[in-house]
Amino acid sequence: MINSKIQYPNHVAIVMDGNGRWAQAKNRPRVYGHQQGVECTRGIIEYSAKVGIKALTLFAFSSENWKRPEQEVSFLMQLFIKALSREAQKLHQNNVCLKVIGEVTDFEPELQRVITEVETLTAKNDGLKLFIAANYGGQWDITLAAKKIAQKVQSGNLRIEQIDADLFQQQLCLADVPAVDLFIRTGGEIRISNFLLWQIAYAELYFTKILWPDFNEEQFLLAIGHYAKRERRFGQITEQLSADPKNISQGQNIEC
């Protein structure tokens, strides 16, 4: 379903929450919910590409998720491998460029290999830019950026007075990607959970009680509809927004 009257966001970020609770409500093991969550994810990716959303960032596995039961974590890693391997060709055919952001070196060699293969396969695609946040945390992202800047200052390649928000942005995982326009969290929790802390500074936030496996195209369009109705002022007043043509949302080229 494409609504030509709606202004779609350029960059959407989603915390895909509620897989385990969805399964438990059906008296099924938590891992069953994760399997169904993958099916939901496929539909959201396809819809995003179809309506012209330029970037989609999905929170698949946080750096804190290692604290979950070992059996569940092991299952998630295998599910990640299977999902990437199974979807690689379809993503490529649909002109989707995929990149995994996070500390991927902590993953098993097989998963690292599959990630590299899919990223290489889709690297030159210029359609939807799909970012999968895995073993990712917003604080980790910001800390890593700060270390990179500190190293440049220490080596004499950067002066302290040259440091500003734009330079800091260039050190983050999503360096060449516009800031998030719409942040969605499913599952009923109302918190950010250490996801894209820098990039969501001016994002519109949308929280829903719908559990991720039930978050379909209709639910996604509902979230986008709420976003489209909001006035994004970025510190300005309404009259300033309407008078300045630069405030009209325009598409941007995004590097994957």
C-alpha positions in Angstrom: 0.0 0.0 0.0 1.6 3.3 -1.2 -0.1 6.5 -0.1 0.9 9.3 -2.5 -0.4 11.9 -0.1 2.0 11.1 2.6 5.5 12.5 2.9 7.7 9.5 3.7 10.7 10.0 5.9 14.2 9.6 4.4 15.6 7.6 7.3 13.7 5.3 9.6 15.2 3.5 12.6 13.4 0.6 14.3 13.9 -1.2 17.6 12.3 -4.5 16.8 11.1 -5.5 20.2 8.6 -8.2 21.4 9.6 -11.4 19.7 10.0 -13.4 22.9 6.8 -12.1 24.5 4.9 -12.8 21.2 5.9 -16.4 21.3 5.3 -16.8 25.0 1.8 -15.5 24.6 1.2 -18.4 22.2 2.8 -20.9 24.5 5.7 -21.3 22.2 9.5 -21.0 23.0 11.0 -17.5 22.7 13.1 -18.7 19.7 9.9 -19.2 17.7 9.2 -15.5 18.1 12.6 -14.6 16.7 11.9 -16.8 13.7 8.6 -15.0 13.0 10.3 -11.7 13.6 12.6 -12.4 10.7 9.5 -12.9 8.5 8.2 -9.5 9.6 11.5 -7.9 9.0 11.5 -9.1 5.4 8.2 -7.4 4.8 9.2 -4.1 6.3 12.4 -4.0 4.2 10.4 -4.7 1.0 7.9 -2.0 1.9 10.6 0.5 2.7 12.2 -0.1 -0.7 8.9 0.1 -2.5 7.8 3.5 -1.1 11.2 5.1 -1.6 12.5 5.3 2.0 16.2 6.0 1.5 17.7 4.5 4.7 16.4 1.9 7.1 18.3 1.0 10.3 17.2 -2.0 12.3 18.3 -2.8 15.8 18.9 -6.6 15.6 21.2 -7.3 18.5 22.4 -4.9 21.1 25.7 -5.1 22.9 23.7 -5.7 26.1 21.9 -8.7 24.5 24.9 -11.0 25.3 23.5 -11.1 28.8 20.5 -13.2 27.7 20.5 -17.0 28.2 23.4 -18.6 26.3 21.0 -20.9 24.4 19.0 -18.0 23.1 22.1 -16.0 22.1 23.4 -19.0 20.2 20.1 -19.5 18.4 20.1 -15.8 17.5 23.6 -16.0 16.0 22.6 -19.0 13.9 19.4 -17.3 12.8 21.4 -14.3 11.8 23.6 -16.4 9.6 20.7 -18.2 8.0 18.7 -15.1 7.4 21.6 -13.2 5.8 22.5 -16.2 3.6 18.9 -16.8 2.5 18.0 -13.1 1.8 21.3 -12.0 0.2 20.3 -12.6 -3.5 16.9 -11.2 -3.0 18.3 -8.0 -1.4 20.7 -7.7 -4.3 18.0 -8.2 -6.9 15.9 -5.5 -5.2 18.9 -3.1 -5.4 19.2 -2.9 -1.6 22.6 -2.1 -0.2 23.2 -3.8 3.2 25.7 -2.9 5.8 26.1 -4.3 9.4 27.1 -1.7 12.0 28.5 -2.6 15.4 31.4 -4.5 16.9 31.2 -7.4 14.4 34.7 -8.7 15.4 33.1 -10.2 18.5 31.0 -12.6 16.3 32.1 -16.1 15.4 34.2 -16.3 12.1 31.3 -17.9 10.2 29.0 -15.0 10.9 31.7 -12.5 10.1 32.3 -14.2 6.8 28.6 -14.2 5.8 28.3 -10.5 6.8 31.3 -9.7 4.6 29.9 -11.7 1.7 26.5 -9.9 1.8 28.0 -6.5 2.2 30.3 -7.1 -0.8 27.5 -8.5 -2.9 25.2 -5.5 -2.4 27.9 -2.7 -2.0 27.2 -1.0 -5.3 23.4 -1.1 -5.1 21.9 2.4 -5.1 18.4 1.6 -3.8 17.4 1.3 -0.1 20.3 1.5 2.3 19.7 -1.1 4.9 21.8 -0.9 8.1 21.6 -3.8 10.6 22.8 -2.8 14.0 24.3 -5.9 15.6 26.4 -6.0 18.7 25.8 -2.2 18.6 25.3 0.4 21.3 24.9 4.1 21.0 27.3 4.8 23.8 29.9 2.5 22.2 29.4 4.3 18.9 30.0 7.7 20.5 32.9 6.5 22.6 34.6 5.0 19.5 34.1 8.3 17.6 35.7 10.3 20.5 38.7 7.9 20.6 39.2 8.4 16.8 39.2 12.2 17.3 41.5 12.0 20.3 44.0 9.9 18.2 44.0 12.5 15.4 44.6 15.3 17.9 47.4 13.3 19.6 49.1 12.6 16.3 48.9 16.3 15.3 46.5 15.7 12.4 43.7 17.7 14.0 43.5 20.8 16.1 41.0 21.0 19.0 39.4 24.1 17.6 38.5 22.1 14.4 36.3 19.8 16.4 32.6 20.4 15.8 29.4 18.4 15.5 29.9 17.8 11.8 33.4 16.4 12.3 32.1 14.2 15.2 29.3 12.9 13.0 31.9 11.7 10.4 33.5 9.4 13.0 30.2 7.6 13.8 29.0 4.3 12.3 26.5 6.1 10.1 28.9 8.8 9.1 27.5 9.5 5.6 23.8 8.9 6.4 21.4 11.7 7.2 20.0 11.8 10.8 17.1 9.6 11.6 13.7 11.2 10.8 11.4 8.6 12.4 12.3 6.3 15.3 10.0 3.4 15.9 9.9 1.0 18.8 7.5 -1.9 18.9 6.6 -4.0 22.0 5.2 -1.4 24.3 8.4 -0.2 26.0 8.9 3.5 26.0 12.7 4.0 25.9 15.5 4.3 23.5 17.7 1.4 24.8 21.0 2.9 23.8 20.2 2.9 20.0 21.6 5.6 17.7 21.9 8.1 20.6 23.5 10.8 18.4 21.6 10.1 15.2 18.1 10.5 16.8 18.6 13.9 18.2 15.8 15.4 16.2 13.9 12.3 15.2 10.2 11.9 15.7 9.6 9.1 18.2 6.8 6.6 17.7 6.1 3.9 20.3 3.6 1.1 19.8 2.4 -1.8 21.9 2.3 -4.0 18.8 4.8 -6.8 19.2 7.4 -7.0 16.3 6.0 -10.2 14.6 2.6 -8.4 14.3 4.1 -5.2 13.0 3.0 -5.4 9.4 2.8 -3.0 6.4 -0.4 -1.5 7.8 1.2 -0.8 11.2 4.3 0.7 9.5 2.1 3.0 7.4 0.3 4.1 10.6 3.6 5.1 12.2 4.6 7.0 9.0 1.2 8.7 9.0 1.8 9.9 12.6 5.2 11.2 11.5 3.8 13.0 8.5 1.3 14.9 10.6 4.0 16.3 13.0 5.6 19.7 12.4 9.4 19.3 12.6 10.7 22.7 13.7 14.3 22.0 14.7 14.2 24.9 17.2 12.4 27.3 14.9 8.9 28.6 14.8 6.2 27.6 12.3 6.5 30.9 10.4 10.2 30.4 9.8 9.7 26.9 8.5 7.2 28.0 5.9 9.3 30.9 4.8 12.5 29.1 4.3 12.6 26.7 1.2 15.6 24.9 2.7 13.2 23.4 5.3 11.3 21.5 2.6 12.3 17.8 2.9 14.3 16.7 -0.1 15.9 13.4 -1.0 19.6 13.0 -0.4 22.1 10.6 -1.9 23.2 8.2 0.8 26.4 6.2 0.8 26.2 2.6 2.0 
